[in-house]
Amino acid sequence: MAFVTFLIPCFVIGADIAFSCQNTEDFVGASSPGDIVIGGLFAVHSEMLRPEEYPIKPVIQNCAGFEIQIFLQTLAMIHAIETINNSTLLPGVTLGYEIYDTCAEVTKAMASALRFLSKFNSSEDVVEFKCNYTDYVPRIKAVVGASYSEVSMAVSRLLALQLIPQVSPVSSAEILSDKIRFPSFFRTIPSDFHQTRAMAHLICESGWNWIGVIATDDDNGRFALESFGVQAMANNVCIAFKEMLPAYLSDNTFHTKVDRAIEKIVKETRVNVIVVFMRQFHVLKLFQKAIERNVNKIWIASDNWSAAVKISTIPNIRQLGTIVGFGFKSGDMSTFQDFLRNLHEKPTDNNKFLHEYIMLSSICAHLEYHDFQMCISNQSQDDVLQNVENKHQIWRDDFLNANIESGFIHSTILAVYAIAHAIKGQCKDRNCKDPSAFAPWELLEELKKVTVIDDDKEIKFDSNGDMSNSYDVLLWKEVDGHMEITTMAEYDAEKGGFIFEDEEKKKDFLDLKKVQSTCSQHCRPGQMKKVTESPHTCCYECVYCPENHYSNQTDMDYCYRCNNRTYWAPINSTTCYRKTIHFLFWTDWFAIFLLLLSAFGVVLVLSISVIFTKNLNTPVVKASGGLTVCYIILFSHFLIFLSTVFFIDEPTEFKCKTRQALFGISFALCISCILVKSLKILLAFSFDPKLQNILKCVYKPVPTVVTCTGIQVIICTFWLIFKTPFVKQNFSIPRIIIVECNEGSIVAFGIMLGYIAALAFICFIFAFKGRKLPENYNEAKFITFGMLIYFIAWIVFIPVYATTFGKYLPAVEIIVVLISNYGILCCTFLPKCYIIIYKQETNTKSAFLKMIYTYSSKSAGSVAVSQISLDSKSSSSRATISDSCKSEKNSVNGSCHSQVPGQRLTKGKVLSKNPARTMARKRLSSI
């Protein structure tokens, strides 16, 4: 109630007015003489009043709104200078100061800067125009300030005319690091680049990507917003809305724009994090309105107000939600606190700021803490002048200590010490009691090299004129009913990471993640973000990763592609899986079945070998070409069965090269031996003299076998040398790697098979010629049948092999090899084994003679029948022969020798044609 009673007269009277400027000396807020004078620019008042008269005249207006925090910065500068004067840092040299109030206004600050540029000891504060200011001696040697970046930019450009060093403890705009535009500007804090990056890291690590930003519509606010926008984009953070508030409270649209900003915050329900780049008195107005509207968000504070006690003591501030901010690193405040306790003992003649504070605190002494603070900020100067006569001066040093923002105080003291160390460097060989001992531009060069010891650490300005200190991450926590500003973590500006003192503070940091501030739901691992029609990349849909792609983190922009050669992934996968390596394993049931067939074939070959060995001297074995030929054929069958082993299990270079060559050469050897047998049988039972002569020329057993097999050896050798088979991984099946043999050259493979087919075809022709052999000795018929099986198997193999893929591809060839091998083996040897075992009575010489005799008789009879048909045609030829015999005297011992088909003449006698028995013996012996 007392607070309300106080506010009514306060608002009736109007804004508080600082001491009006009547002359240049009134313009100075605080001063102290010295051998070397340092200037100070601080916004002790929050605004400069606008003139009400018309037309407007070029008059420096009065200021309003006493700022306790910035007043404390002026005291920190004074304290630092007094401490240096009482130390041995500058022996024999006294530092003085002139501190001016900029009223947060560029115009007022420029007026102060002009006085800094005025010539030393000039009674009229004249700024001389020169083309060369090298030897010019201005009123001050260096400047501490200003409080806001917008003011510092303007002042720095003016001070650069004489290269007067300016060291700001507060101005953090990134643009001030540009040494081309601001060559004489330094600061004892990091630039906004580090602050905005720290904010973006905090937002990103907390899982937020949909935020709002409110900034002051001045150079500092705009540059901060621009820098933050770049950092936010780099961390995949989207700005849902941006609201700019007028830089001056006197702006007629200020309250309207504050209301609009609050409406935007309320409307954007998905935005739960607000970044605020504003001055303290702007934040104060914004939060008062937000509390009325019951806004509850997470507020991220810039260094301007992150440690503002004035804001943290607003009634019901806890209703706003959580406030996290970034403040400058602080140091030991104990000596400054002692300075404040003794401040009431100091004279106020040369410090108008202190005098004004004492009067204000006396007027507002009866109020509680927050009301007391509001009273100081809002009390009018006229009211002060009216009431101060009736009030005793009341000093509240506890209030000043409670309002210390240690980061700003520390950086202000650090700025003064940096200038002092630079002066020390200039005064080593000079008499610095002389104001012209050195020029500001010389101090500027010294300042670039200066090193200051702070908390046992050496710090200095970098090439941009910045001191890259770390930030304190501040968390506003309610303790015992009031808000306390605590340090939650430290942000390392150089490394770009957060450092926590203990687990409790780390837990506070992690608790921030409980609040959601995203445009879309987080995409789980196995999903990726699909941008919608929204212009913001943070607004998206979550879609599953396609096949052979994966994502292993949340909110991934795209899915990683698996290495398709060795890995695969199903839809919605969080990892890639190694492809299964497939080949025809020994343990595969089909491989076992094929191996059993091959093993049975080997047993069959061995059994036939044993049977033929035991019956070596029987006609059947002899008629088969003898044991040597049989062994060669059986050995080739054995090798063919053996070659199937190389088609099973994991392919190797040796297996790939061996299996086709072994099969091809073995089959060529087998077919060539059977070809020789076919020729021999055809030769033995042929009655055509012309065919017999041809067969006798062709029938060369050993050269035929060697030549036929040798050609295949040459084919395989060239194949293995020039286009050798090799192990290949087939990735055509999505989840499987097929390890297989690549034949190297399909042409060579085809030539090898084609050559075998050509031999088989020749063998088939010869065997087909002898298909009508004796009943009990019809081997040619079975050879013909075996060749037919071979042709059918390999004709079917070609399309099947061409269209089959996978681990069972080798099985296709194994099956064809086994079918053709079994077909030829069974057709060649099983009929003979059957005769040897079950029809032993036919396996005798007499039985074979009888069989051949019967066959020969039939063959001779058919020849005689053919002869009768020819007799009529040959009668005239007989007479001619007889006459010629007489006339040409071709007789021998009275006999005439001539031959007619079907007859043989011996010594003039015609032998009757009945050669069956004789022929049978000859056939048997030839076979």
Secondary structure, DSSP 8 states (H G I E B T S, - for coil): -HHHHHHHHHHHH-S------SSHHHHEEEEE--SEEEEEEE--EEEE----SSS--S----EEEE-HHHHHHHHHHHHHHHHHHTSSSSTT--EEEEEEE-TT-HHHHHHHHHHHHSBTT-TT------S--TT--BS-SEEEE-SSHHHHHHHHHHHTTTT--EEESS---GGGG-TTT-TTEEESS--HHHHHHHHHHHHHHTT--EEEEEEEESHHHHHHHHHHHHHHHHTT-EEEEEEEEES-TT-TTHHHHHHHHHHHHHH-TT--EEEEE--HHHHHHHHHHHHHTT--EEEEE-TTTTT-HHHHTSTTGGGGEEEEEEEE-----HHHHHHHHTGGGS--TTBHHHHHHHHHHHHTTTS-HHHHHHHHHH--HHHHHHHGGGS-----HHHHHHT--HHHHHHHHHHHHHHHHHHHHHTSSS-TTSTTSS-HHHHHHHHHH-EEEETTEEEE--TTSB----EEEEEEEEETTEEEEEEEEEEETTTTEEE-SSHHHHHHHHHGGGS---SS----TTEEEEE-SSSSTTSEEEEE--TTEE--STT-SS-EE--TTTEE--TTBSS-EE-EEE---TTSHHHHHHHHHHHHHHHHHHHHHHHHHHTTTSHHHHHTTHHHHHHHHHHHHHHHHHHGGGGSSS--HHHHHHHHHHHHHHHHHHHHHHHHHHHHHHHHH---HHHHHHHHHH--HHHHHHHHHHHHHHHHHHHHHHS--EEEEE--STTEEEEEEE-S-HHHHHHHHHHHHHHHHHHHHHHHHTTT--TT--HHHHHHHHHHHHHHHHHHHHHHHHH--STTHHHHHHHHHHHHHHHHHHHHHHHHHHHHHH-GGGSSHHHHHHHHHHHHHHHHHHHHHHHHHHHHHHHHHHHHHHHHHHHTT--BTTB-----TT-EEETTEEE-S--HHHHHHHHHHH-
